């Protein structure tokens, strides 16, 4: 982004879920100075729809997939079932849950 035209604020979420330098408030109008969010996240607290849900609560516009699409894509079994139900070819697969005997 052109710094002459836009003021970029970087907000990070640590692996432990701590926000730096500050958290985004879920309150509508609770984030003055933020016009739009460009989430660049991976894994928990990002790809799973959690942050998108927070942004929607806060009334902040954002780019990318929404809550449902992010959550569904994070759960590979759900995503494969959704694709299969819509006629999209899916390779054979199996789900192995944690704690399942081998």
C-alpha positions as CSV (number, residue, x, y, z in Angstrom):
1,X,0.0,0.0,0.0
2,X,1.2,3.5,-0.8
3,X,2.2,5.1,2.5
4,X,1.7,8.5,1.0
5,X,-2.0,7.6,0.6
6,X,-2.7,5.2,3.4
7,X,-1.7,4.9,7.1
8,X,-1.1,1.2,7.7
9,X,-1.5,-0.1,11.3
10,X,-0.1,-3.5,11.9
11,X,-1.8,-5.6,14.6
12,X,-0.4,-9.0,15.5
13,X,-1.8,-12.0,17.3
14,X,0.7,-14.2,19.0
15,X,0.5,-18.0,19.0
16,X,-0.8,-17.7,22.5
17,X,-3.7,-15.4,21.3
18,X,-2.2,-12.1,22.6
19,X,-2.8,-9.0,20.6
20,X,0.0,-6.6,19.9
21,X,0.2,-3.6,20.2
22,X,-3.6,-3.7,21.0
23,X,-6.6,-5.8,20.5
24,X,-9.5,-4.9,18.2
25,X,-12.6,-4.1,20.2
26,X,-15.8,-6.0,19.4
27,X,-17.8,-2.9,20.1
28,X,-19.3,-1.1,17.1
29,X,-17.4,2.2,16.6
30,X,-14.9,1.0,19.2
31,X,-11.9,1.1,16.8
32,X,-11.4,4.7,15.7
33,X,-8.9,5.1,12.9
34,X,-9.5,1.7,11.3
35,X,-11.4,2.0,8.0
36,X,-10.8,-1.5,6.6
37,X,-9.0,-4.7,7.7
38,X,-6.8,-6.8,5.5
39,X,-6.5,-10.1,7.5
40,X,-3.2,-11.8,6.7
41,X,-3.5,-14.8,9.1
42,X,-2.8,-18.5,9.2
43,X,-4.2,-21.2,11.4
44,X,-6.0,-20.7,14.7
45,X,-7.2,-17.1,15.4
46,X,-7.2,-16.4,11.7
47,X,-8.2,-19.0,9.1
48,X,-11.0,-20.5,11.3
49,X,-13.4,-17.5,11.1
50,X,-12.7,-16.3,14.6
51,X,-11.2,-12.9,13.5
52,X,-13.8,-12.5,10.8
53,X,-16.5,-12.9,13.5
54,X,-14.8,-10.3,15.7
55,X,-14.6,-7.9,12.7
56,X,-18.3,-8.3,12.0
57,X,-19.2,-7.7,15.6
58,X,-17.1,-4.6,15.5
59,X,-18.7,-3.4,12.3
60,X,-15.4,-3.2,10.5
61,X,-15.2,-4.0,6.8
62,X,-12.6,-6.6,5.8
63,X,-11.4,-8.3,2.7
64,X,-11.4,-12.0,2.1
65,X,-13.6,-14.9,3.1
66,X,-16.3,-14.5,5.7
67,X,-17.0,-16.4,8.9
68,X,-18.8,-19.4,7.5
69,X,-16.4,-19.9,4.5
70,X,-13.3,-19.6,6.8
71,X,-14.7,-22.0,9.4
72,X,-15.8,-24.6,6.8
73,X,-12.5,-24.4,5.0
74,X,-10.5,-24.9,8.2
75,X,-12.4,-28.2,8.9
76,X,-11.3,-30.4,6.0
77,X,-14.0,-33.1,6.6
78,X,-16.7,-30.5,6.5
79,X,-15.2,-28.9,3.4
80,X,-14.9,-32.2,1.6
81,X,-18.6,-33.1,2.5
82,X,-19.8,-29.7,1.2
83,X,-17.9,-30.1,-2.0
84,X,-19.1,-33.6,-2.5
85,X,-22.8,-32.6,-1.8
86,X,-22.5,-30.0,-4.5
87,X,-21.1,-32.4,-7.1
88,X,-17.5,-31.3,-6.9
89,X,-15.2,-34.3,-7.2
90,X,-13.4,-35.2,-4.0
91,X,-10.8,-37.9,-3.6
92,X,-11.5,-40.8,-1.2
93,X,-10.5,-39.9,2.3
94,X,-11.0,-40.9,5.9
95,X,-11.3,-38.9,9.1
96,X,-9.1,-39.9,12.0
97,X,-10.1,-38.2,15.2
98,X,-7.7,-37.6,18.0
99,X,-7.9,-40.5,20.5
100,X,-9.2,-43.0,17.9
101,X,-7.5,-46.4,18.2
102,X,-5.4,-47.3,15.2
